[in-house]
């Protein structure tokens, strides 16, 4: 498995093949999709992404569908 580096983070697995702009955008999306989101039902931070568009709240046990990468639309 590829290792992460401090500067390029998780996109280090792609080496230099895709360019810095593409890998930078990938880092932003992956950082958002992996952090805990706020549940729309119980309003607590505990929702994790299971797959594209499928979310599961660990606090209230709800499983629901929403946006693919993160729940709230980012500005």
Helices and strands as residue ranges (DSSP letters): G 10-14, H 20-34, E 37-38, E 45-51, E 54-57, E 63-65
